[in-house]
Amino acid sequence: LTLSPTLTLSDEQFVQLCQCNPDVRLERTSAGDLVVMPPTGSDTGAYNTGINAQLWFWNQQTQMGVVFDLSTGFRLPNGVVRSPDAAWIQRDRWDALSERDRQGFAPLCPDVVIELVSSSDDVQLLRAKMQEYLDNGARLGWLIHLSAQTADIYRPERSPQSVQLPAQLSDDQILPGFALSL
């Protein structure tokens, strides 16, 4: 559900709205529209947990960055607040943020974003969201369609590559030694 703004929310007011509604996933577009995302189904939630667990475990071993789940919002350079299903930020970029920036919606785009298509999602909107991540600095994006058995791979300055759902996804240049088992 996307609601056009009838009033303008400051960044602080948007944060307060999110804090007052912790069970609701909210995003904000560059036009100020409020996006209310329904909860995922149980199957999708289980897959999301698996994705985050694998990324977290790899990162614990390598200490190369910081992993975030779907409840984390990021304020991208274009002003939107987005919340990918899974995200990873390289350690030096995270460490460069102030403590205050880390407490709110971190003012940067994750290096890696992963979105899992659920039955309640509009795939075209998710594809636009993936492109928005790239336009704002993401280095890698994976859009995983379990029901269609495909994955779309997003990289800067390239067209998205759609592949039949492989046994795993990896990119050794950005996530050395990591392979997401699907």
C-alpha positions in Angstrom: 0.0 0.0 0.0 1.4 3.4 -1.0 -0.1 6.5 0.5 0.4 9.9 -1.1 1.4 12.5 1.5 -1.3 14.8 2.8 1.3 16.3 5.1 5.1 16.3 4.9 7.0 14.3 7.5 10.4 15.4 8.5 13.1 12.7 8.9 12.6 12.8 12.7 8.8 12.5 12.4 9.2 9.5 10.0 11.5 7.9 12.6 8.9 8.5 15.3 6.1 7.0 13.2 8.2 3.9 12.7 9.1 3.7 16.4 5.4 4.0 17.4 4.5 1.2 15.0 7.2 -1.4 15.4 5.1 -4.2 13.9 4.6 -2.3 10.7 7.2 -2.2 7.9 7.3 1.3 6.5 9.4 2.9 3.7 9.3 6.4 2.2 9.8 7.3 -1.4 11.7 10.3 -2.8 8.3 12.0 -3.4 7.5 11.5 0.3 4.9 8.7 -0.3 4.6 6.4 2.7 4.9 2.7 1.7 3.2 0.2 4.1 4.4 -3.3 3.5 2.3 -6.3 4.6 3.9 -9.0 6.6 5.3 -11.9 4.6 3.8 -15.3 4.6 5.4 -17.9 6.8 7.2 -19.7 4.0 8.8 -16.4 2.8 9.7 -15.5 6.4 11.5 -18.8 6.8 13.5 -18.2 3.6 14.3 -14.7 4.7 15.6 -16.0 8.0 17.8 -18.5 6.1 19.2 -15.9 3.9 20.1 -13.6 6.8 21.6 -16.5 8.8 23.9 -17.5 6.0 25.1 -14.0 5.3 25.5 -13.4 9.1 27.5 -16.6 9.6 29.8 -15.8 6.7 30.3 -12.3 8.0 31.1 -13.5 11.5 33.9 -15.6 10.0 35.3 -12.9 7.8 34.5 -9.7 9.8 34.4 -7.9 6.5 31.2 -5.9 7.2 27.9 -5.6 8.9 24.7 -7.6 8.1 21.2 -6.2 8.4 17.8 -7.8 8.4 14.5 -6.7 6.9 13.6 -4.5 9.9 16.4 -2.1 9.1 15.8 1.1 7.2 18.5 3.0 5.2 18.2 6.6 4.1 19.6 6.5 0.5 21.4 9.4 -1.1 18.2 10.3 -3.1 16.3 10.8 0.2 14.2 7.6 0.2 14.1 5.3 3.2 14.3 1.6 2.1 14.4 -1.7 4.0 15.8 -4.6 2.0 15.1 -8.2 3.2 18.8 -8.6 3.8 21.7 -6.2 3.4 25.5 -6.0 3.9 27.7 -3.0 4.3 31.5 -3.1 4.0 33.2 -2.6 7.4 35.1 0.6 6.5 31.9 2.3 5.2 30.0 1.4 8.4 32.8 2.4 10.7 33.0 5.9 9.0 29.4 6.6 10.2 28.9 8.6 13.4 27.2 6.9 16.4 24.2 9.1 15.7 24.0 8.0 12.1 24.1 4.4 13.2 21.3 4.9 15.7 18.8 6.1 13.1 18.3 5.2 9.4 22.0 5.0 8.3 22.5 7.6 5.6 23.9 5.3 3.0 23.0 2.6 0.6 24.1 -0.9 1.5 26.8 -2.5 -0.7 24.7 -5.7 -1.1 20.9 -5.9 -1.1 18.8 -9.0 -1.3 15.1 -9.1 -1.8 12.9 -12.1 -1.8 9.6 -12.0 -3.8 6.7 -12.9 -1.7 3.1 -13.6 -2.8 2.0 -10.1 -1.7 4.8 -8.3 -3.6 4.4 -6.5 -6.9 7.4 -7.8 -8.9 7.7 -4.6 -11.1 7.9 -2.4 -8.0 10.6 -4.7 -6.5 12.6 -4.4 -9.8 12.3 -0.7 -9.6 13.4 -0.8 -6.0 16.4 -2.9 -7.0 17.4 -0.4 -9.7 17.0 2.4 -7.1 19.5 0.7 -4.9 22.0 0.5 -7.7 21.4 4.1 -8.6 22.2 5.0 -5.0 25.4 3.1 -4.7 24.7 -0.6 -4.2 27.3 -2.8 -5.7 25.3 -6.0 -5.9 21.6 -6.9 -5.7 19.8 -10.3 -5.8 16.1 -10.4 -6.4 15.0 -14.0 -5.7 11.7 -15.4 -7.1 11.1 -18.7 -5.4 7.7 -19.3 -7.1 9.1 -18.5 -10.5 12.4 -20.4 -9.7 14.5 -17.5 -10.9 16.9 -14.9 -9.5 17.7 -11.5 -11.0 21.2 -10.3 -10.5 21.8 -6.6 -10.4 25.2 -4.9 -10.8 26.1 -1.3 -11.6 26.1 -0.2 -15.2 24.7 -3.6 -16.4 21.3 -4.8 -17.3 19.8 -7.2 -14.7 20.6 -10.8 -15.5 17.8 -13.3 -14.9 18.9 -16.9 -14.2 17.0 -20.1 -13.5 17.2 -20.5 -9.7 20.6 -21.9 -9.1 21.7 -24.0 -6.2 23.6 -21.0 -4.9 24.3 -17.3 -5.7 27.8 -15.8 -5.2 30.0 -12.9 -6.2 33.7 -13.4 -5.1 34.6 -9.8 -5.9 32.2 -8.3 -3.4 31.5 -11.2 -1.0 34.7 -13.3 -1.2 34.0 -16.9 -0.1 30.3 -16.4 0.4 27.8 -18.6 -1.4 24.1 -18.2 -0.7 22.5 -21.7 -0.7 19.1 -21.6 -2.2 
